[in-house]
Amino acid sequence: MSKNNIELSLFGQVLRLYCPVEQQDFLLASAKRLEERVATLKEQSGIIQLEKVLSIVALNLNYELEQEQRKNVENKNVLMACVQQLDSSLAKFQSTDAQAVPIGQENNE
């Protein structure tokens, strides 16, 4: 098997997937977390059919992803507002008539 291929077992099925070497540990950890989430939901809900449980887990994961994407947009907007405020403050500072004195030359006059 190529270095970029990985074999993992998920829900009793062996999957052979392409995955860059540096991401393989993350993929294996993700598969493990997915199996744990499915097992937890099966236990909590009593649903036996894997397809139904997987659909619910997929819906939950998608909802969580969309929440995080909204947070990222909000954070980006806050950061952009901060950058604009800093730019404005810097522009005001640069446009003042205060004379700059080179460091180390304040007392040489």
C-alpha positions in Angstrom: 0.0 0.0 0.0 1.2 3.5 -0.8 2.3 5.9 1.9 -0.7 8.1 1.0 -3.2 5.3 1.4 -4.6 4.3 4.8 -6.7 1.4 5.8 -9.1 1.8 8.7 -12.0 -0.1 10.1 -15.2 1.8 10.6 -18.4 0.2 11.8 -17.0 -3.2 10.9 -16.1 -2.3 7.4 -12.5 -1.9 6.1 -12.0 1.3 4.2 -8.9 2.0 2.1 -8.6 5.7 1.6 -6.2 8.2 0.1 -4.8 10.4 2.8 -1.6 12.4 3.0 0.8 11.0 5.5 0.8 14.1 7.8 -3.0 13.8 8.1 -3.4 10.1 8.8 -3.3 10.4 12.6 -6.1 13.0 12.4 -8.2 10.8 10.1 -7.8 7.8 12.5 -8.7 10.0 15.5 -11.8 11.3 13.6 -12.9 7.8 12.7 -12.6 6.8 16.4 -14.6 9.9 17.6 -17.3 9.1 15.0 -17.6 5.5 16.2 -17.8 6.8 19.8 -20.6 9.3 18.8 -22.5 6.7 17.0 -22.2 4.2 19.9 -23.3 6.9 22.4 -26.3 7.9 20.3 -27.3 4.2 19.8 -27.1 3.7 23.6 -29.0 6.9 24.5 -31.7 6.6 21.8 -32.2 2.9 21.6 -32.1 3.1 17.8 -30.6 0.0 16.4 -30.5 0.7 12.7 -27.0 2.0 11.8 -28.3 4.1 8.9 -30.7 6.1 11.1 -28.1 6.6 13.7 -25.5 7.7 11.1 -28.1 10.1 9.6 -28.7 11.7 13.1 -25.0 11.9 13.8 -24.4 13.5 10.4 -27.1 16.0 11.0 -25.7 16.9 14.4 -22.2 17.3 13.0 -23.4 19.5 10.2 -25.3 21.7 12.7 -22.2 22.0 14.9 -20.1 22.8 11.8 -22.6 25.6 10.7 -22.5 27.0 14.3 -18.7 27.2 14.2 -18.8 28.8 10.7 -21.1 31.5 12.0 -18.8 32.1 15.0 -15.9 32.4 12.6 -17.7 35.0 10.5 -18.6 36.9 13.7 -15.0 36.7 14.9 -13.7 37.8 11.5 -16.1 40.8 11.6 -15.0 41.8 15.0 -11.3 41.5 14.0 -11.9 43.5 10.9 -13.6 46.3 12.9 -10.6 46.3 15.3 -8.2 46.5 12.4 -10.2 49.4 10.9 -10.2 51.2 14.3 -6.4 50.7 14.6 -5.9 52.0 11.0 -8.0 55.0 11.8 -6.1 55.7 15.0 -2.8 55.3 13.3 -3.8 57.6 10.5 -4.9 60.3 13.0 -1.6 59.9 14.9 0.4 60.2 11.7 -1.5 63.3 10.6 -0.9 65.3 13.8 1.6 68.1 13.7 3.7 66.7 16.5 7.3 66.6 15.6 9.0 63.3 16.0 12.4 63.3 17.7 14.8 60.5 16.9 15.5 58.3 19.8 18.7 59.1 21.6 18.7 62.7 20.3 16.2 64.3 22.8 18.9 65.9 25.0 21.6 66.6 22.4 20.3 70.1 21.6 
